[in-house]
Every structure is written in structure tokens, then in C-alpha cells.
Amino acid sequence: GAAVARWLAAEGADHLLLTSRRGTDAPGAADLVRELTDSGTEVTLAACDVADRQALAALLDSVPEEHPLTAVLHLAGVLDDGVLDALTPERFTTVLAPKADAARHLHELTAGHDLSAFVLFSSLTATVGGAGQANYAAANAYL
């Protein structure tokens, strides 16, 4: 996420709304905000579990008119690797929710916005698989 935020800032983004489950408490968050701000990009950092539809709706509703939502880039992901017979439904949910559920929520909740881009970051694992990553492959294949 940080690399994409830096790229967006370098490409001239005036304002970025960055979200993560931990927001300002995420490791490196303060340094990233400082770096982006120093480069001339205004940054809003919000704590939001995008898999939580109500929390995401509240966040989107809080976007100020002076900084309208113009693009969505969804990079969330969680790993919980294990051999297939050890992957419980809960372990699948842990991995599917931030990737697949969140993508669906973002799509539905931003459908009325005039977006220039709606980008979902997936993984090659969705196509070729990865040892112990059935849940991660499924989450990325959903995208």
C-alpha cells in the first residue's frame, strides 16, 4: 500500500484517503504520512476494517465535499496459510473478508460515485496457486 501511495503522490495526487484496520497505529503510518505530506500531497489516514460494510459506509459518508472520492484502489489482504485439511471455515473467512467481502462492499458503496478508477489488487496465486494458500488463492480469484 505504501508503494502505491508514494506512486500516486509522485503522479500528482492532491489528496489521499488511506485506510487500514489500525489507521494511525499501523507500523510506519506516521512516517508515510509525513513523507507524502512533505511531497505536497494532503493525506487523511483512517482506521477502518473495509470488510465491515457499516464501518466502510460511515467512512465513505465522511469524505468531505472538498476532497471527493475520485478513485478506489483496494490492496487489503491477510495471510493465514495452512494445508487444505487444516483450513477451517474461520481461517477461510479471515482471508476472504478483507479481500473479497471488502471488494464487494467497495463496489456496492461507490457505485453512485463518479470514479475515474476502481482498481482491485489481486495475486498470481489466484491463477497458479501456492503451497498452503488455498484460502488466499480463493480470495484473490474472487477479484
C-alpha positions in Angstrom: 0.0 0.0 0.0 2.8 2.4 0.9 4.4 2.0 -2.5 1.2 2.7 -4.3 0.5 5.8 -2.1 4.0 7.0 -3.0 3.4 6.5 -6.7 0.1 8.3 -6.5 1.7 11.2 -4.8 4.6 11.3 -7.3 1.9 11.3 -10.1 0.4 14.4 -8.6 -2.4 13.2 -6.4 -3.6 16.2 -4.4 -5.2 14.2 -1.6 -5.1 10.6 -0.5 -7.5 8.9 1.9 -5.5 5.9 3.2 -7.2 3.3 5.3 -6.1 0.3 7.3 -7.6 -1.6 10.2 -5.1 0.1 12.5 -5.0 3.6 10.9 -2.5 5.8 12.7 -1.4 2.9 14.8 -0.2 0.9 11.8 3.6 0.4 11.8 5.2 3.1 9.6 1.9 5.1 9.2 3.2 8.3 10.7 6.4 8.2 8.6 4.4 7.5 5.5 2.0 10.4 6.1 5.0 12.7 6.8 6.7 11.6 3.6 3.6 12.1 1.5 2.8 15.4 3.1 6.3 16.6 2.6 6.0 15.8 -1.1 2.9 18.0 -1.4 0.1 15.5 -1.1 -2.5 16.0 1.6 -3.2 12.8 3.5 -6.1 11.6 5.6 -5.3 8.4 7.4 -8.3 6.5 8.8 -8.8 3.3 10.7 -11.4 1.2 9.0 -12.0 -2.5 8.5 -13.2 -2.4 4.9 -14.7 -5.9 5.3 -17.1 -4.3 7.8 -19.8 -2.8 5.5 -21.2 -0.4 8.1 -17.8 0.9 9.1 -16.9 1.4 5.4 -20.2 3.1 4.7 -19.5 5.5 7.6 -16.0 6.2 6.3 -17.3 6.9 2.8 -20.0 9.1 4.1 -17.4 11.2 6.0 -15.5 12.1 2.8 -15.7 15.9 2.6 -17.0 17.6 -0.5 -13.7 19.5 -0.9 -12.0 16.1 -1.4 -14.5 14.0 -3.2 -13.8 10.3 -3.8 -12.5 10.0 -7.4 -10.8 6.6 -7.4 -10.7 3.5 -5.3 -7.6 1.3 -5.0 -8.1 -1.8 -2.9 -5.0 -3.5 -1.7 -6.1 -5.2 1.6 -5.1 -8.7 2.3 -4.4 -11.1 5.1 -2.5 -14.4 5.1 -3.4 -17.4 7.1 -1.5 -20.2 5.3 -2.0 -23.9 6.0 -2.5 -27.2 4.3 -6.0 -27.6 3.0 -7.3 -30.0 5.5 -6.2 -27.7 8.3 -8.0 -24.7 6.9 -11.2 -24.2 8.9 -14.1 -22.1 7.8 -12.9 -19.4 10.2 -9.5 -19.4 8.6 -11.0 -19.0 5.2 -13.2 -16.1 6.4 -10.1 -14.5 7.9 -8.5 -14.3 4.5 -11.6 -13.9 2.3 -13.2 -11.0 4.3 -10.6 -8.3 3.7 -10.1 -9.2 0.1 -13.4 -10.4 -1.3 -16.0 -9.1 1.0 -14.3 -5.7 1.1 -14.1 -5.5 -2.7 -17.8 -6.2 -2.9 -18.6 -3.6 -0.3 -16.4 -1.0 -2.1 -18.1 -1.8 -5.4 -21.6 -1.5 -4.0 -21.0 1.5 -1.8 -19.2 3.5 -4.5 -21.5 2.6 -7.4 -23.0 6.1 -7.4 -19.7 7.9 -7.4 -18.1 9.4 -10.4 -14.9 7.4 -10.2 -12.0 7.6 -12.7 -10.7 4.3 -11.5 -11.7 1.2 -9.4 -8.7 -1.0 -9.0 -8.5 -4.3 -7.2 -5.1 -5.7 -6.4 -5.0 -9.4 -6.8 -2.3 -12.0 -6.8 -0.9 -14.5 -9.3 -1.7 -17.0 -6.6 -5.3 -16.9 -7.8 -4.2 -18.5 -11.1 -1.2 -20.7 -10.3 -1.8 -21.4 -6.6 0.7 -21.5 -3.8 1.6 -24.2 -1.3 -0.6 -23.8 1.7 -2.5 -20.8 0.3 -5.9 -22.2 -0.8 -7.8 -19.5 1.1 -5.5 -16.7 -0.3 -5.9 -18.1 -3.8 -9.7 -18.2 -3.5 -9.8 -14.7 -2.1 -7.7 -13.3 -5.0 -9.6 -15.4 -7.6 -12.8 -13.7 -6.4 -11.4 -10.4 -7.6 
